[in-house]
């Protein structure tokens, strides 16, 4: 049975899920679920109300508390506010401005890490006091693996698009830097910084995940000119699919597109595995939470907020 301390940690953890799942709006889709959008918005706002859990927690964080609360409100206004230009309701549909992915990445990734640090801190403190009734460590480990893989998958897709824009701008200017190319480079730099942020904060040690990180980092080094494009053997040349590589000084190399595709496939494999593993761990815990919510009056029994 899930006790109050465990329920408290899971409630805070679910706030991190709301932030994580907002990255859905960096995917280009024909349509987005309006009901899910409203549910996320309501849950994010409810936790910042006077008696909301996040409101109570950040109220105990000293001078950092108001700063975090301000950032959370800015995030909600940016994505879920009635005047949002990133995600907006148009009749019964959601419209997403895909030109604003960078600001969405910056908001979600910074706030998610802040909330995640709180989740881990409260969890470790509760475990140290032997207060948890369910072993939540496997859930937190599988979630981190999935979340950081999602970030790599989505941001690398954005980097590929922005880098293509940079190549086009440089081609049109005959290799001369222009205000447009400088603007694109600035965006690329910010996106790379967000991936480095993930790498620095990752606590994941398993081989397949870290090999995925390495594969993506190699591509970043290639587009930054720090690493050469690998040689492409003639046996892999396929005229029908137009996979012919690129000739550099008379030698055939893989293209940037080839390298992005390879990293994307590796990342997709890790993501699929991570998502399956997370669902298997999360499902029985969520079933207990649902059963508990049917038995417990609303608002009853939040545990102490001292970690």
C-alpha positions in Angstrom: 0.0 0.0 0.0 1.3 3.4 -0.9 1.8 5.5 2.3 1.7 9.3 2.6 5.4 9.9 2.1 5.5 7.8 -1.1 2.3 9.5 -2.3 3.9 12.9 -1.8 7.0 12.0 -3.8 4.9 10.5 -6.6 2.8 13.7 -6.7 5.9 15.8 -7.2 7.2 13.3 -9.7 4.0 13.6 -11.8 4.7 17.3 -12.1 8.0 16.5 -13.8 6.0 14.2 -16.2 3.8 17.2 -17.1 6.9 19.2 -18.0 8.5 16.2 -19.9 5.4 15.5 -21.9 5.2 19.2 -23.0 8.1 18.3 -25.4 5.3 16.7 -27.5 4.8 20.1 -29.0 8.2 20.0 -30.7 7.0 17.1 -32.8 5.3 18.0 -36.0 1.9 16.3 -36.1 -1.3 16.7 -38.0 -3.2 17.1 -34.8 -2.7 17.2 -31.0 -5.0 15.9 -28.3 -7.0 18.9 -26.9 -8.2 17.0 -23.9 -4.6 16.1 -22.9 -3.6 19.8 -23.4 -6.4 21.0 -21.0 -5.5 18.3 -18.4 -1.9 19.3 -18.4 -2.8 22.9 -18.1 -5.2 22.3 -15.2 -2.7 20.1 -13.3 0.2 22.6 -13.7 -1.9 25.5 -12.5 -3.5 23.6 -9.6 -0.2 22.8 -8.1 0.7 26.5 -8.0 -2.5 27.5 -6.2 -2.2 28.6 -2.6 -2.5 25.0 -1.2 -0.9 23.3 -4.2 2.0 21.0 -3.6 4.6 22.9 -5.7 3.5 26.2 -4.1 4.1 24.8 -0.7 7.4 23.2 -1.6 8.9 26.3 -3.3 7.7 28.4 -0.4 10.3 26.5 1.7 13.2 27.1 -0.6 14.2 30.5 0.6 15.1 33.2 -1.9 15.1 30.6 -4.7 11.5 29.8 -4.2 10.0 33.0 -5.8 12.4 32.7 -8.7 11.3 29.1 -9.4 7.6 30.1 -9.1 8.1 33.0 -11.5 9.7 30.7 -14.0 6.9 28.1 -13.7 4.3 30.8 -14.3 6.2 32.1 -17.3 6.3 28.5 -18.7 2.6 28.0 -18.2 1.9 31.4 -19.9 4.2 30.5 -22.7 2.7 27.2 -23.6 -0.7 26.9 -21.9 -1.7 30.5 -21.5 -4.7 32.0 -23.3 -2.3 34.4 -25.1 0.3 31.8 -26.0 1.8 32.0 -29.4 3.6 28.7 -29.1 0.5 26.5 -28.6 -3.0 27.9 -29.1 -6.5 26.7 -29.4 -8.1 27.3 -32.8 -11.7 26.1 -32.5 -11.5 22.5 -31.5 -7.9 22.1 -32.6 -4.4 22.9 -31.3 -2.1 24.9 -33.4 1.7 24.8 -32.7 4.2 27.4 -33.9 7.1 25.2 -34.8 9.4 28.2 -35.3 9.5 28.5 -31.4 10.9 25.1 -30.6 14.1 26.6 -29.1 12.3 28.7 -26.4 10.2 25.6 -25.6 13.3 23.5 -25.2 15.0 26.0 -23.0 11.9 26.4 -20.7 11.1 22.7 -20.3 14.7 21.5 -19.9 15.6 24.1 -17.2 12.4 23.6 -15.2 12.4 19.9 -15.5 15.9 19.7 -14.0 14.8 21.9 -11.1 11.7 19.8 -10.3 13.7 16.6 -10.9 16.3 17.7 -8.4 13.5 18.2 -5.9 12.0 14.7 -6.6 15.4 13.1 -6.1 16.2 15.1 -3.0 12.8 14.3 -1.3 13.1 10.6 -2.4 16.6 10.2 -1.0 15.6 11.9 2.3 12.5 9.7 2.6 14.5 6.5 1.9 17.1 7.6 4.5 14.4 7.9 7.1 12.9 4.6 5.9 9.6 6.3 5.2 8.7 5.0 1.7 6.4 2.1 1.3 7.3 1.4 -2.4 10.7 1.1 -3.9 10.6 4.1 -6.3 14.3 3.9 -7.4 13.6 1.7 -10.4 10.9 4.2 -11.5 13.2 7.2 -11.2 16.0 5.4 -13.0 13.9 4.3 -15.9 12.2 7.8 -16.2 15.6 9.6 -16.3 16.8 7.2 -19.0 13.6 7.8 -21.1 13.5 11.6 -20.5 17.1 12.3 -21.4 16.7 10.1 -24.5 13.6 12.0 -25.5 15.6 15.3 -25.2 18.4 13.9 -27.4 16.0 12.6 -30.0 14.0 15.9 -30.2 16.9 18.3 -30.1 19.0 16.4 -32.6 16.0 16.5 -34.9 15.9 20.3 -34.4 19.7 20.6 -34.9 19.5 18.7 -38.2 16.8 21.1 -39.5 18.7 24.2 -38.3 22.0 23.0 -39.7 20.4 22.4 -43.1 19.3 26.0 -42.9 22.8 27.1 -42.1 24.2 25.2 -45.1 21.7 26.7 -47.4 22.5 30.2 -46.1 26.2 29.7 -46.5 25.7 28.3 -50.0 23.6 31.3 -51.0 26.3 33.7 -49.6 29.1 31.7 -51.3 30.6 30.8 -48.0 30.6 34.4 -46.5 29.1 34.9 -43.1 25.9 37.0 -43.0 23.6 38.2 -40.3 21.3 35.3 -41.2 24.1 32.7 -40.9 25.3 34.2 -37.6 21.7 34.1 -36.2 21.5 30.4 -37.2 24.8 29.6 -35.6 23.6 31.3 -32.4 20.6 29.0 -32.3 22.7 25.9 -33.0 25.0 26.9 -30.2 22.1 27.1 -27.8 20.7 23.7 -28.9 24.2 22.1 -28.4 24.4 23.6 -24.9 21.1 22.0 -24.0 22.4 18.6 -25.0 25.6 19.2 -23.1 23.4 20.1 -20.1 21.8 16.7 -20.3 25.2 14.9 -20.5 26.5 16.8 -17.5 23.4 16.0 -15.3 22.9 12.4 -16.4 23.3 9.8 -13.7 22.8 6.9 -16.2 25.7 4.4 -16.5 24.4 1.7 -18.7 26.3 1.1 -21.9 23.6 1.4 -24.6 22.5 4.8 -23.3 26.0 6.2 -23.1 26.9 4.8 -26.5 23.8 6.6 -27.8 25.1 9.9 -26.3 28.5 9.3 -27.9 27.0 8.7 -31.3 25.1 12.0 -31.1 28.1 13.9 -29.8 30.2 12.6 -32.8 27.7 14.2 -35.1 27.9 17.5 -33.2 31.7 17.4 -33.5 31.3 16.9 -37.3 29.0 19.8 -37.9 31.3 22.0 -35.7 34.3 20.9 -37.8 36.1 19.2 -35.0 35.7 15.7 -36.6 35.8 14.6 -40.2 32.9 12.9 -41.9 33.7 9.1 -42.0 34.9 7.4 -45.2 32.1 5.7 -47.2 33.0 2.4 -48.7 32.0 1.9 -52.4 30.1 -1.2 -51.4 27.5 1.0 -49.7 26.9 3.3 -52.6 23.4 2.9 -53.9 22.5 4.9 -57.0 18.8 3.9 -56.8 18.3 5.4 -53.3 20.8 8.2 -54.1 23.0 7.2 -51.2 26.2 8.2 -52.8 28.0 10.1 -50.1 30.0 13.3 -50.7 33.3 13.6 -52.5 35.9 15.5 -50.4 39.4 15.9 -52.1 38.6 13.0 -54.4 37.6 10.6 -51.5 34.1 9.5 -50.8 32.7 10.3 -47.4 29.3 9.8 -45.7 27.1 12.9 -45.8 25.9 14.9 -42.7 22.4 13.5 -43.5 23.8 9.9 -43.3 25.4 10.6 -39.9 22.2 12.3 -38.5 20.2 9.3 -39.8 22.6 6.8 -38.0 22.4 8.7 -34.7 18.7 9.0 -35.0 18.2 5.3 -35.5 20.5 4.5 -32.5 18.6 7.0 -30.4 15.2 5.7 -31.5 16.2 2.2 -30.4 17.2 3.3 -27.0 14.1 5.4 -26.7 11.8 2.5 -27.6 13.5 0.3 -25.1 13.4 3.0 -22.4 9.7 3.7 -22.9 8.8 0.0 -22.7 10.8 -0.4 -19.5 9.4 2.7 -18.0 5.8 1.6 -18.7 6.4 -1.8 -17.1 7.7 -0.2 -13.9 5.2 2.7 -13.8 2.0 0.7 -14.5 1.7 -1.2 -11.2 2.6 1.9 -9.2 0.0 4.0 -11.1 -2.6 1.3 -10.5 -2.0 1.6 -6.8 -2.3 5.4 -7.0 -5.6 5.1 -8.8 -6.9 2.7 -6.2 -5.7 5.0 -3.4 -7.4 8.0 -4.9 -10.8 6.2 -4.8 -10.3 5.5 -1.1 -8.8 8.8 0.1 -10.8 12.1 0.4 -9.4 14.9 -1.7 -6.6 16.8 0.0 -6.2 14.4 2.9 -2.9 13.6 4.4 0.0 15.3 2.7 3.2 14.3 4.6 5.6 16.9 6.1 7.4 19.0 3.5 10.8 18.9 5.2 13.3 16.9 3.2 
